[in-house]
Amino acid sequence: MTTLDIDSVTGLSSQEAGERLLAEGFNELPESNRKSVLWIVVGVVREPIFLLLVASGLIYFMLGDLSEGMMLMSFVVLIIGITVYQEQKTEHALEALRNLSSPRALVIRDGEHRRIPGREVVTRDLLVLSEGDRVPADGILLSSSNLSVDESLLTGESVPVRKVPWQGEEQTGRPGGDDQPFVYSGTLVVQGQGLVEVRATSIHTEMGKIGSVLSTVERGETRLKGEITRLVRTIALVGLLLCVIIVVVYTLTRMNWVEGVLAGITLAMAILPEEFPVVLTVFLALGAWRISKNHVLTRQIPAIETLGSATVLCVDKTGTLTQNRMSVQKFYGGGELCDHDPGANSVAGSCHEVAEFSILACKKDPFDPMEKALVQLADGDFGETEHIHKTWELVQEYPLSPELLAMSNVWRSVQGDDYVIAAKGAPEAIADLCHFTPGQVQDLAAPIAAMAADGLRVLGVAKARFTAAGLPVEQHDFTFEFVGLVGFADPVRPGVEEAVRECSTAGIRVIMITGDYPLTARSIGTHIGLVDADHWITGLDLDGMSDAGLLERIGSVAIFARVVPEQKLRIVDALKRSGEVVAMTGDGVNDAPALKSADIGIAMGGRGTDVAREAASLVLLDDNFTSIVSAVRLGRRIFDNLKKAMAYILSIHLPIAGLSLVPVLFNLPLVLLPVHIVFLELIIDPACSIVFESEEEEADVMRRPPRQQDEGLFTRKTLGLSLLQGGVVLGVLLLVYAGALAQGFSEPAVRTLTFTTIVIANLSLILTNRSWSETILTTLRSRNRALVVVVLLTLGALSLVLSLPVLQDLFRFQPVSPWYLLAAVGAGVGSVLWFEVYKLWKNRE
């Protein structure tokens, strides 16, 4: 077979495929970068906070305080457990993303075409390969149509090689070289189609033998990570300097260098913001996982940072704004327009020839929605007429090309020796094939405009006959005769109108890019509420524009019509030069440059090629515009929550550090010891990484303009409010501390009251930082299970520490009057009340 003929094949059954998957395993190579529990534990042991904690425990053992040392060592185990849980949760999220991002495969199972992850392909599966697909496994070509494959990944040679169908003989092959029937995992289809039987998967493929695999989801260096690294380095240097000062001052004033070292370690533990990098990793990994739950796969983690900055969404019309479920609505033939009911069984008599040749111009087993709609015309009464030619043989296909947006099929009847050629494509391309005069082109414009005004997508149809022995190389060599036009309706996806309105409210322009006529695009744009739907630029206009002229107009244009994929790159570059942060959708091989150039490239997961997926930052798994808007909303939520978590970390470390530093400098009783720091860290760690990550978005998240692309986590406002929060809490703590000393309380009692205050203040900071616009009373109505768990466990643990004598001794506490404890609780809550008042004042502005 030289043409693709898959009507008669059924492929594996689902049951057999499942059995093979169990026996063979997934079609993927072992990854060396996945973290085991042991590796995570080793990573924890190397952390500075862990080393400080162990050093504190050892010093207590040296001082003979076994109970305190054992308590710290038990905390070591607890911290390892929390870290392993967080890392495992992150790894599971990344694993889910790896599974989603594996190359997709179109297989035939149970006689149906199915899109599955490439990792689920098994031997003896039947693969349907098309231009732009990444081959998921090694196999042998059973049938093909002009198939060429780029095997440079395996051979280093960039020139594509031709493939020919297997003739049944036993043979072996290696990558590289023309006219072989073998295809190999990881290579790229650059032209044509093919039907392949899988012969090897996983480590048994040529790629597996080489031992190389392309990584898809990586936790790479991001802009935010760079910002956090610089901040942590700065704070660590300051902490180290203060630690040395504390050791020296304590030793000189109290003549006890061992306790001085312990006080220095306590301060270092209080100041060291080890949560920053952990929180960033957890937020970005779990953020990517959350976005994937909304049908958007994150291939490049920095895209999550950029989502909240997007100012323009450039989207394809067909399949993204619309459902890509085409149905024939109108014919134009014999000089008249005919309405067609998709549910009817017949075609109007004057349009029989248009329907006949439009079907002949389709593939025998089409995948394209328009071709499916045309082929379905033969299912009714029309299928019983002489216009349906089931016995004809498809001899050759002339594929669509960027130079000529039309395709032709060459047919030969069983009885005759002459060829019948059917062509369909863009009306202007069909007019070109038929060598229309300017007058004929003008006459054809009226029915095209009438269909386009109804929002229909229009195709032209032509026919030709040929009797010579050899078929020509190009479609233009046939003498075509114009047959008519076909108009297709493609319903708008549910929710698109609301999503477009939400984008407008959020300060995001939506630009439609389509190969359709401007009137068709305007009709759809008006229907979905696209701003400036009456302003468009055509591909022809674009070719005639200078860069300066495009830059001048691009700020007011909502539609680019009759555009070819190669022009998308110029649109993206012009938008970027005008200062926009651009998100761009695409699905084809020729879309890859634009996707790569865009700030956020979004590939279509359903109908897109693997080339587009690999060039993009995000992959839209359901090809739905509303999913893009959901991803933008989630991107803004992730960045908001990340800022809240970072602000909370900064604000809570300030009073902890201050309470560790002030008593030493002023020769007062110590309040915080390593055991207290660890207790507080056990609240801070899950709060900043789990509680804030789980927070719902702010009510106004899609009513704000996009944030500046270079905006960091700590703006002047964020930094100022964070430090002010921490400073006020520190001030309240020092008042409680000083007041308890003035009342003549013993050192353990002072420590009890002050520590109770800081624990309650810590919980209050978590509650108030859940939202910087809504008060605590409002945010308490929003559900956050992680918050409930952290608050209940913290209050329960504090109650035990304050009431059990054994724990009192370990924490160096002393029982105090409940009224004093109640006052300490009130002071802790009161330390954040000013920020609640600030929110109310800001909301009234």
NORZI-V973249 format. One record per residue. RES is the residue in three letters. SS is DSSP state (H for helix, E for strand, - for the rest). Layout:
# NORZI-V973249
RES;SS + RES;SS
This chain:
# NORZI-V973249
MET;- + THR;- + THR;- + LEU;- + ASP;- + ILE;- + ASP;- + SER;- + VAL;- + THR;- + GLY;- + LEU;E + SER;- + SER;H + GLN;H + GLU;H + ALA;H + GLY;H + GLU;H + ARG;H + LEU;H + LEU;H + ALA;H + GLU;H + GLY;- + PHE;- + ASN;- + GLU;- + LEU;- + PRO;- + GLU;- + SER;- + ASN;- + ARG;- + LYS;- + SER;- + VAL;H + LEU;H + TRP;H + ILE;H + VAL;H + VAL;H + GLY;H + VAL;H + VAL;H + ARG;- + GLU;- + PRO;H + ILE;H + PHE;H + LEU;H + LEU;H + LEU;H + VAL;H + ALA;H + SER;H + GLY;H + LEU;H + ILE;H + TYR;H + PHE;H + MET;H + LEU;- + GLY;- + ASP;- + LEU;H + SER;H + GLU;H + GLY;H + MET;H + MET;H + LEU;H + MET;H + SER;H + PHE;H + VAL;H + VAL;H + LEU;H + ILE;H + ILE;H + GLY;H + ILE;H + THR;H + VAL;H + TYR;H + GLN;H + GLU;H + GLN;H + LYS;H + THR;H + GLU;H + HIS;H + ALA;H + LEU;H + GLU;H + ALA;H + LEU;H + ARG;H + ASN;H + LEU;H + SER;H + SER;- + PRO;- + ARG;E + ALA;E + LEU;E + VAL;E + ILE;E + ARG;E + ASP;- + GLY;- + GLU;E + HIS;E + ARG;E + ARG;E + ILE;E + PRO;E + GLY;H + ARG;H + GLU;H + VAL;- + VAL;- + THR;- + ARG;- + ASP;- + LEU;E + LEU;E + VAL;E + LEU;E + SER;E + GLU;- + GLY;- + ASP;- + ARG;E + VAL;- + PRO;- + ALA;- + ASP;E + GLY;E + ILE;E + LEU;E + LEU;E + SER;E + SER;E + SER;E + ASN;E + LEU;E + SER;E + VAL;E + ASP;E + GLU;- + SER;H + LEU;H + LEU;H + THR;H + GLY;- + GLU;- + SER;- + VAL;- + PRO;- + VAL;E + ARG;E + LYS;E + VAL;- + PRO;- + TRP;- + GLN;- + GLY;- + GLU;- + GLU;- + GLN;- + THR;- + GLY;- + ARG;- + PRO;- + GLY;- + GLY;- + ASP;- + ASP;- + GLN;E + PRO;- + PHE;E + VAL;E + TYR;- + SER;- + GLY;- + THR;- + LEU;E + VAL;E + VAL;E + GLN;E + GLY;E + GLN;E + GLY;E + LEU;E + VAL;E + GLU;E + VAL;E + ARG;E + ALA;E + THR;- + SER;H + ILE;H + HIS;H + THR;- + GLU;H + MET;H + GLY;H + LYS;H + ILE;H + GLY;- + SER;- + VAL;- + LEU;- + SER;- + THR;- + VAL;- + GLU;- + ARG;- + GLY;- + GLU;- + THR;- + ARG;H + LEU;H + LYS;H + GLY;H + GLU;H + ILE;H + THR;H + ARG;H + LEU;H + VAL;H + ARG;H + THR;H + ILE;H + ALA;H + LEU;H + VAL;H + GLY;H + LEU;H + LEU;H + LEU;H + CYS;H + VAL;H + ILE;H + ILE;H + VAL;H + VAL;H + VAL;H + TYR;H + THR;H + LEU;H + THR;H + ARG;H + MET;- + ASN;- + TRP;H + VAL;H + GLU;H + GLY;H + VAL;H + LEU;H + ALA;H + GLY;H + ILE;H + THR;H + LEU;H + ALA;H + MET;H + ALA;H + ILE;H + LEU;- + PRO;- + GLU;- + GLU;H + PHE;H + PRO;H + VAL;H + VAL;H + LEU;H + THR;H + VAL;H + PHE;H + LEU;H + ALA;H + LEU;H + GLY;H + ALA;H + TRP;H + ARG;H + ILE;H + SER;H + LYS;H + ASN;- + HIS;- + VAL;E + LEU;E + THR;E + ARG;- + GLN;- + ILE;- + PRO;H + ALA;H + ILE;H + GLU;H + THR;H + LEU;H + GLY;- + SER;- + ALA;- + THR;- + VAL;E + LEU;E + CYS;E + VAL;E + ASP;E + LYS;H + THR;H + GLY;H + THR;H + LEU;H + THR;E + GLN;- + ASN;- + ARG;- + MET;- + SER;E + VAL;E + GLN;E + LYS;E + PHE;E + TYR;E + GLY;E + GLY;- + GLY;- + GLU;E + LEU;E + CYS;E + ASP;E + HIS;- + ASP;- + PRO;- + GLY;- + ALA;- + ASN;- + SER;- + VAL;- + ALA;- + GLY;H + SER;H + CYS;H + HIS;H + GLU;H + VAL;H + ALA;H + GLU;H + PHE;H + SER;H + ILE;H + LEU;H + ALA;- + CYS;- + LYS;- + LYS;- + ASP;- + PRO;- + PHE;- + ASP;- + PRO;H + MET;H + GLU;H + LYS;H + ALA;H + LEU;H + VAL;H + GLN;H + LEU;H + ALA;H + ASP;H + GLY;- + ASP;H + PHE;H + GLY;H + GLU;H + THR;- + GLU;- + HIS;- + ILE;- + HIS;- + LYS;- + THR;- + TRP;- + GLU;E + LEU;E + VAL;E + GLN;E + GLU;E + TYR;E + PRO;- + LEU;- + SER;- + PRO;- + GLU;- + LEU;- + LEU;- + ALA;E + MET;E + SER;E + ASN;E + VAL;E + TRP;E + ARG;E + SER;- + VAL;- + GLN;- + GLY;- + ASP;- + ASP;- + TYR;E + VAL;E + ILE;E + ALA;E + ALA;E + LYS;E + GLY;E + ALA;- + PRO;H + GLU;H + ALA;H + ILE;H + ALA;H + ASP;H + LEU;H + CYS;- + HIS;- + PHE;- + THR;- + PRO;H + GLY;H + GLN;H + VAL;H + GLN;H + ASP;H + LEU;H + ALA;H + ALA;H + PRO;H + ILE;H + ALA;H + ALA;H + MET;H + ALA;H + ALA;H + ASP;- + GLY;- + LEU;- + ARG;E + VAL;E + LEU;E + GLY;E + VAL;E + ALA;E + LYS;E + ALA;E + ARG;E + PHE;E + THR;- + ALA;- + ALA;- + GLY;- + LEU;- + PRO;- + VAL;- + GLU;- + GLN;H + HIS;H + ASP;H + PHE;- + THR;- + PHE;- + GLU;E + PHE;E + VAL;E + GLY;E + LEU;E + VAL;E + GLY;E + PHE;E + ALA;E + ASP;- + PRO;- + VAL;E + ARG;- + PRO;- + GLY;- + VAL;H + GLU;H + GLU;H + ALA;H + VAL;H + ARG;H + GLU;H + CYS;H + SER;H + THR;H + ALA;- + GLY;- + ILE;- + ARG;E + VAL;E + ILE;E + MET;E + ILE;E + THR;- + GLY;- + ASP;- + TYR;- + PRO;H + LEU;H + THR;H + ALA;H + ARG;H + SER;H + ILE;H + GLY;H + THR;H + HIS;H + ILE;H + GLY;- + LEU;- + VAL;- + ASP;- + ALA;- + ASP;- + HIS;- + TRP;E + ILE;E + THR;E + GLY;H + LEU;H + ASP;H + LEU;H + ASP;H + GLY;H + MET;- + SER;- + ASP;H + ALA;H + GLY;H + LEU;H + LEU;H + GLU;H + ARG;H + ILE;H + GLY;H + SER;H + VAL;- + ALA;- + ILE;E + PHE;E + ALA;E + ARG;- + VAL;- + VAL;- + PRO;H + GLU;H + GLN;H + LYS;H + LEU;H + ARG;H + ILE;H + VAL;H + ASP;H + ALA;H + LEU;H + LYS;H + ARG;H + SER;- + GLY;- + GLU;- + VAL;- + VAL;E + ALA;E + MET;E + THR;E + GLY;E + ASP;- + GLY;- + VAL;H + ASN;H + ASP;H + ALA;H + PRO;H + ALA;H + LEU;H + LYS;H + SER;H + ALA;- + ASP;- + ILE;E + GLY;E + ILE;E + ALA;E + MET;E + GLY;- + GLY;- + ARG;- + GLY;- + THR;- + ASP;H + VAL;H + ALA;H + ARG;H + GLU;H + ALA;H + ALA;- + SER;- + LEU;E + VAL;E + LEU;E + LEU;- + ASP;- + ASP;- + ASN;- + PHE;H + THR;H + SER;H + ILE;H + VAL;H + SER;H + ALA;H + VAL;H + ARG;H + LEU;H + GLY;H + ARG;H + ARG;H + ILE;H + PHE;H + ASP;H + ASN;H + LEU;H + LYS;H + LYS;H + ALA;H + MET;H + ALA;H + TYR;H + ILE;H + LEU;H + SER;H + ILE;H + HIS;H + LEU;H + PRO;H + ILE;H + ALA;H + GLY;H + LEU;H + SER;H + LEU;H + VAL;H + PRO;H + VAL;H + LEU;H + PHE;- + ASN;- + LEU;- + PRO;- + LEU;- + VAL;- + LEU;- + LEU;- + PRO;H + VAL;H + HIS;H + ILE;H + VAL;H + PHE;H + LEU;H + GLU;H + LEU;H + ILE;H + ILE;H + ASP;H + PRO;H + ALA;H + CYS;H + SER;H + ILE;H + VAL;H + PHE;- + GLU;- + SER;- + GLU;- + GLU;- + GLU;- + GLU;- + ALA;- + ASP;- + VAL;- + MET;- + ARG;- + ARG;- + PRO;- + PRO;- + ARG;- + GLN;- + GLN;- + ASP;- + GLU;- + GLY;- + LEU;- + PHE;- + THR;- + ARG;H + LYS;H + THR;H + LEU;H + GLY;H + LEU;H + SER;H + LEU;H + LEU;H + GLN;H + GLY;H + GLY;H + VAL;H + VAL;H + LEU;H + GLY;H + VAL;H + LEU;H + LEU;H + LEU;H + VAL;H + TYR;H + ALA;H + GLY;H + ALA;H + LEU;H + ALA;H + GLN;- + GLY;- + PHE;- + SER;- + GLU;H + PRO;H + ALA;H + VAL;H + ARG;H + THR;H + LEU;H + THR;H + PHE;H + THR;H + THR;H + ILE;H + VAL;H + ILE;H + ALA;H + ASN;H + LEU;H + SER;H + LEU;H + ILE;H + LEU;H + THR;H + ASN;- + ARG;- + SER;- + TRP;- + SER;- + GLU;- + THR;- + ILE;H + LEU;H + THR;H + THR;H + LEU;- + ARG;- + SER;- + ARG;- + ASN;- + ARG;H + ALA;H + LEU;H + VAL;H + VAL;H + VAL;H + VAL;H + LEU;H + LEU;H + THR;H + LEU;H + GLY;H + ALA;H + LEU;H + SER;H + LEU;H + VAL;H + LEU;H + SER;H + LEU;- + PRO;H + VAL;H + LEU;H + GLN;H + ASP;H + LEU;H + PHE;- + ARG;- + PHE;- + GLN;- + PRO;- + VAL;- + SER;- + PRO;H + TRP;H + TYR;H + LEU;H + LEU;H + ALA;H + ALA;H + VAL;H + GLY;H + ALA;H + GLY;H + VAL;H + GLY;H + SER;- + VAL;- + LEU;H + TRP;H + PHE;H + GLU;H + VAL;H + TYR;H + LYS;H + LEU;H + TRP;H + LYS;H + ASN;H + ARG;H + GLU;-
